[in-house]
Amino acid sequence: MRINKVVPALSYLIFEGNQRLKVETGWAKITPELEPLRPGMFYDLASLTKVIGTLPAIAQLVQAGKLNWDDQVKTFLPELKGKNATIRDLLTHTAAIEGYIPHRNELNHAELLQAILNTESFGENLAKNICYTDLGLILVGLIAEKVTGKPIQELVTETVIQPLGLTNELSYHPPVQGTVPTELSKKRGLIRGTVHDPKAFVLQEQCGSAGLFGTLTGLERYAHELLENNLGGLLTTTMIQSFFHDQTRMQGMHNRSFGWKLFLSRGKDRHSVISHTGFTGTFMILDQQTDQGLIVLTNRVHPTAKNDRFLELRDQIIASYLNEKEKS
C-alpha cells in the first residue's frame, strides 16, 4: 500500500479469518521535529467513532427496549424544530438537518450545545435523500444521555470498550506521547492526544460523532469480535445483521445502514459489506460473509488538513480492495 509518501504515518491491516498482513510504518510527526512511528501508537479515529463506539451503545439501548429506531427525536430533544425526524433518520444521514451556527468554533461547551439544539432543524428533504453530517450522531449521543443519564462517551466506555477488554487499545483519553499527532494549528498548536475535530473538542464527553482514539491492534480485535462473535456477545445476531442492510426509510437501495456506509461485494451474490471513513485519514471495510477486512490508519491531517491527494488515493484503495479480495 504505497500511500506512506502522502501521509507521515501509515498503519494498516488486511485480514481474512486468521490470515493477516499488518504494517506500521512512517513518522508519528514531521514537525517541529521528526519522530518515528512506534508500533501500537494511538490514532485519532475521527468519524470511525460513530460506528465503533456510538452505534453499538445505541444498539444496546434498542435491544433493551429503552429506544426504538423509529422513535421521534423530538420526544427526547423537544427544542429541535422542523419535521419529525427519527433516530433511524439520524443514523442513516437522512434527517435533512438544517441550520447555520455563526462563529461555531468560538463557542464554549454550553453555548455550542444550546446553539445546536436551538438552531438546527429537520427540513423538507427528511427521508428523501442522504446528506452526511456529524450532527446526526451528536444528536443521537444526546438522546442516549437523556435515556441513561450518562454522557455518550462515558456510556460507550462502560458498555462497549470495557466489556470488550479494549481499554488499553480504544480510549477517549489516550496517553499523549503514545498518540500520533494531527494538525499543527494556529489556535491550538500541535494537536496531540486531544481530538482534532472542532465540535468534539468543545463538546468533549457529550460528543458522539468523534473523539475516540485507537490502535491498529484494537481495531483488529474489534473487527473480529464484530464479524465473528456478535461484538463479543454485546449484540444479537439479528442486530449485527441489520448493520449489513440498507436502513433508510426511502424505497430502494441507498447504501446507508445504521451509521455504516454499504458497498456491494464484487462476487456473484453482490452481498453488502460495511465501511466508514474518518477525516483524520482513517477508514475500514468489513465483510462478515467472507470474514475479511481492511483497516487503515493515517494522520493525513499532519501537519495540515490540506491533503486532498490522500482522499483520491483512499477511494482508489477501497475500489482496488473490493476487486482484489474476491480473487483471494
N, C-alpha and C positions, 0 to 999 in steps of 0.2 A: 504494500500500500504506500505509494510514493506521494504522500502529502506532507512529509516532515520538512520539506523546504518551503512550505506555505504557512505552516504553523510552528511555533517553537517546540511544543511538546506534543507527542503523539503516543497514545496507549490504545491498543485495540485487541479484540479477541474475536476469532471466528471459531464457532464450535458446531459439532454435530454429535449429539449424545455425549459420550466421554472423550471423543477425539477433539483436540483443540489446537489452535495456533494463537499464541499470545505474545505480543510485542509491546515493550515500553521503551521509548527512545526519545532523544532530543534534549531540550533545555527547559527547565522549570521556568526560568525567566532569562531575558536577554538584556534587561536594563533595570536598575542602573549598572549592574554588572552581571556577567554570565553566571548561571547556577545550573548544574546538570540536573536532569530529571532523575529522581530516585524511584526504584520500584515501590509500589504501594502508596504513592502520594495521592492526596485527595484532589479532585477537580470540582469546580463549581458546576453542578449539573443543570443549572438554569431550569428550563421548562420540562426537563425529564422529571422534575419534582412532581408535576401534575399527575403523571401516571404511576410513578414508583411509590410515591407517598400518599398524596391526597386521594387518589381514586380508590385504592384498597381500603383506606379508612372510611370513606363514604360507603363503599360496597358492604362493609361490615355492618354499618348502621341500617342499610337496606335489608340485609339478611336478618337482622334483629327486629325488624318491623318498626324501627324508630323513624325511618324515612321511606319514601317511595319515589322511584324515578320520576313519576308524573305528578308529584306534589308541586303546587304552585309556589314560586319563590316568595311572593308577597305574603304568604302565610307566615313566613319566618322573618322577612325583611320588608315590612309594610311601607317603609319610606320610599321604596323604589316606585317609579311611575311608569306609565305606559301599559302595554298589553300584558296578558297573564302568562308569562314565561314559566317553564317548569325546570326542575333540576335536570331532567333529560336535555332540555334545550341548552342549559349552561354547559353541560359536559360534552355536547356534540357541536358546540360553537354555532348553534342556530338560533340563539336568543335575540339576535338583532339589537345588541346593546349599543345605545347611542348616548352622546353627551360629552362635552369638552370641559375639562377641568383646567382653568388658567393657572399657570405657574405651578403645575402639579409637583415638580421635583423640588420646589422650595417650601412645600408644606411639611409641618411636623406630623407625627403619628395621628393624633386626634383630628387634626384638620383634614388630612388626606382621607381618613376613614369616613368622616362626615361628608366630605365632598363626593366620595364615591356613592354613598347612599342617597344623597340629596340631589345629585346632578345626573347620574346615569338613569336611563330608562330603557324600556323594551319597545322597539319601533315596529313599523308596519310590515317589515320583512320577517317577522317572527315565524320560525319554522318554514321559511320559504327558500332560504339559501344559507350557505356556510360562510361565516366571517370569523376567522380565528382571532381570539383576543384573550389576553391574560385575565381580564376582568371576570370572565365566567368562572374560572377556578378560584379567584379571590372570593367571589360571592358564595360559591359552594363551601369554601372554608368557613365563612362567617355563619352559614346555615348550620354547619356541623357544630360550631361553637354554641349557637343558640340551643341546640339539642342536648349537648353533652356538658356544657359549662366549661369546656376546655378549649383554649386556642388551638387552631388546626395543627400547628407544628408540634405542640405537646401531645395532641391526640395521635398523630402519626407515629411519634416516637414510642408511645405506650402501646399502640395496637398493631403496629406493623414492624418497626425496626427492632424493638426489643424481643418480641416473640420469635422473630426470625433469627435471633442471635447475631445481628449485624451492627451492634452499637459501635464496634471498632472499625467499621467499613462504610457506614452511612450515618451522617450526622448533620444537624443544622449548625453545630458549633465545632468544627474540626480544629485540630491543632494547627496553629497559624503557620509554623515553619514546616509542617508536613503537607501544606497545601500549595498547589500550583497557582501562582498569581494570575490575575486577569489584567484589567486595563490600568494604564498609568493615567490617572485622572487629574485634571487641574484642580478640581474641588476636593477630591478625597485622597490624592496621592496614589501610590501603588496599592491597588486593591488586592489584599491577600488575607484569606481566612474569613472574610466577610462577603456577603452576597453581592454580586455585581449589579443585578437588576435594581433600578432606582426605586420602584414601588416596593419591592420586597425589602430593600434596605430600610425604608421608612416604616413599613408595617410590621416588620420583624415576625414574631411568633403568630401573628394573625394573617399571614400571607400563605395561601395555598397554591400559588402559581409558580413560585421559585423559592430558593433558599436552602435546598438540600445539597450537600456535598457527598461525594462518594469516590471510592477507589475502584479500579478495574476488577479486582478480586470480589469486592462487594457486589458489583453489578452482575458479575458472572454467577455468583451464588444465588442472587435474587432471580436471575433469568431462569436458572434450572428449577428453582422452587416454584416459579410461576408455571413453567411449561410441564413439569413432571409431577408436582405434589400439591396442586391447588394452592399455591403460595404458602407452603408449609402447613396446610390444613386450615388456614385462616379463612379461606373462601370455599364455597361449594363448587362442585364440578359444573353445575348449571351457571353459576356466576362467572367462572372463568370462561366458559364457552361463550357467554354473552359478549365478552370483550372482542371476540373474533367475528362479530356480525354487525352490520350497519344498525345503528340505534337512533337514527334521526326519525322525526315524525313525517318526513317527506316521502312521497311514493318513489319507489325505485331504489337503486343502489347509489349511495352518495359517499361511500368510503370513509364514514365517520362513525366510530363506536364511542363508548363512554371513554372520553379522554384520548384514546388511541386513534391514530390515522390508519386506515386499512390499505394495503396493497394486495393485488391478486398475484398468487404464485404463477410461475411460468410453466408449471406442469399441466398435464391434460385436464385435471379436475378444477384448476383455477381456484383453489381454496384461498381463503384470506390469511394474510399474515399481518401482525400489528407492528406499528412503528411510531417513533416520535423523535423530534429534534430539540436541541437547546441552543439558545442564542450564543452562548459562550463557545460553541464548537463541539457539541456532544450530539450523538444520535445512536439509536439502536433499532434493530429489526428482529422480531421473534416469530418463529413458526412452530406452533405446537404440534402440528400433524407430523412433521419430519424431525422434531426436536433439534432444530437448527437455530442459530442466531449470529448476529453481528453486533458488536458493541464498540463504539469509537468515542474516545475522549480526547479532546484537544483544548488548548487555550487560544483559540483563533482570535480572541479579542486582545491579546497581549502583543505589543504594548498599546495597540489602538484597535478599536472596533471596526475601523475601515479596512476590512479584509474580505472583499466580495469574491476573491479568487477561490477561497475555501468553499464558499457556498456553491460555486459552479462545480468544483470537484466532488463535493458531497453528493450532489444529485447524480453525478456520473458513477460514483462508487455504489450508490444504492441500486441504480439500474443494472450495473455490472454484477453486483452480488446476487440480485434476484435472478439474473440469467444464468450465472455460473453454478449456483447451488443446485439447480435442477439437474445438472450434469454429473453431480458428485455421487 
